[in-house]
Amino acid sequence: MKEDEVFYIGRLGKHHGVKGEITFFYEDDVFDRVNTDYVVLKIEGIFVPFFIESYRFQNEEMAYIKFEDIDTLEEACDLTGYSVFFPKKLAEAIGEAPSKAELSNYQLIDNHTGQSIGTIKGIDDSTTNILFKVETPQGKDILVPAAEDFIKSINPDEHIIRINLPDGLLDL
């Protein structure tokens, strides 16, 4: 698998118990919404599928996950800290609007001018006002409001979001 075929959904924490279960801090529950039996871990720069034996939610940000063939405390500890990804093609198959995590690497286009504002590199949802973390074509990092009132359209096939921003907002 290649990096452009997956998107980040969380990271693995420490082991839970002694039978291979691992704490999973997730930002997107797509693994629960899509009928799939695996997620992808990035191990030493390589994307490796890991088949899910079971999982159970602890709260809205954490689950305990058990992978096939990971049956001991030691094996679970070896996975601590790895990033967890999900295949884009599986997420797109469910026909829902893209999740926040899936929007990474979408192009943000000013709907008025047709000009590229930049590439979405992440989402800041630490406050009530959700913001796109955007890298401009000039390499500058900016924050752009992700308010529904501003978003004109989302094209998941082309990975483009068209947005109507108030005049002067990008000049701040």
N, C-alpha and C positions, 0 to 999 in steps of 0.2 A: 504494500500500500504506500501511496505517496501522501505528502502533507496536504496537497490540495484536494484530496479525496476524503478527508476527515475534518472534524471540528472538535475543539476542546470542550469537554463537559465537566471535568473535575479532576480531583487528585486522590490518591490513596493515602490514608493515614496509617496508623499503627495497627497491629493485629488485634483481633477481638476473640478472646478465648484461645484454646490450644488446638483446634481442629481445622485451622486454615482460613477462618473468617477474617475479613479485613474491613476496617472503617473506610468508607467511601464518602468524601465531601464533594457533593455534586452541585453544579450550577444549572444544570438542565436535566430534567427527568425523562428525556427522550428514550432512554434505555427501557423505561417502564411503559411508555406510550406506543412503542413500535414492537411488533412481534419479531423479536430477534433473540438469538441465544449467545451473542458475544458483544464485547466492547474491545477497543484497541488501546494497548498501552504503548507508550514511547519508551523503549529501552535502548539506551546507548545510541540514540539517533535513529533507531529502526522501529517502525510501526508493526506491532505484533498483536494478532487477535488472541484474546483470552475468552474462553467459553464460560458462560455463567452457569453455575450449578444451582444457585439460589441467591436471593437477596431479600432483605426486609428493611423497611423504612424505620428510622429512629425518630426523625423529625423532617422538616421541610428542607433541610440542608445536608442531612447525613443519612446514610444507609449502611447496613452491614452487608457485605457482598462475599460470596463464596464462589471461587473459580474451580472448574474441573481440574483435577490432578494437583491442586494445592491443598494438602491435607494435614500439614503440620504447622506448628508455631514458627519453626525456622523458615519454612517455605513462604509463609505469609510475611514474615519480617523482611525477606529479600525483596518484596514488592513495595515496601513503604516508600512514599514520596513520589512514586511514578505518576505522571500525568495520564489522564484517561481521555480517550477520544471516541468519537462515534462516526461511522461512515455516512457521508452526506447523501449517498444514493438511497440508503434505507430511510433516512429522515424525510427525504423528499417524496418517498413513496406513500406516505400517509396522507398527503394532500392538505396538511394544515399550513397556516402561515409559518414562516421560519421563526424559530425560537431566537431569543437574544444571543445565545451562544453561536447559532448558525450564521448570524449576520456578520461575523468576522470575515474580513476580506471582501465585503460588498463594496462597490463603488457608490459614493454619495454624490448625487448630481443635483445642482441648483436647477429647479424646474423652470425658473424665470429665464435664465440665460443659457441653459444646456451645458454649462461649464462644470467640470469635475471639481468638487470641493476637496475630495481626497478618498482615501481607502479607510474603511472602518477597521480598526485594530483591536477594539474591545468595547465593552459597555461599562459605564460607571453607574451602578444603581445603589450607591451608598446613601443617597438622599432621596427625597420624594421626587425630585426632578431627574429623570433618567437622561443620561448624556451618552452620545456616541464619542468614543475616543478615536479621533481621525488623524491620519497622517496625510498632510497636503502633498500635492505634486512637487512642492519645493522642499519636502522633507521636514516640515514643521509639524509639531504635534498640537492639535487644538481639540477643544470640547465643543460639541454641537448638540443642542437640545434634541431629544428623540421624542418629543411630544407628538401624539397622534394627530393633533390639529395641524402640524407642520408637514407630516408625511403625505405626499400626494399619491405615490404608488410604490409597490415593492414587486420587483420582477425576479423571482427565484431562478428562472432559467438563465438569465443573463447576469445575475448577482448585482443588480442595480437597485438603488433606492433613490427616488426622485423626491426632493424636499422643497417646500416653500418656506424660506426663512424671512423673518422681518428684515427690512432694509437696514444695512449697517451692522448687523449682528456679527458678521465675520470680521469686521474692522476693529472690534474691541480688543 
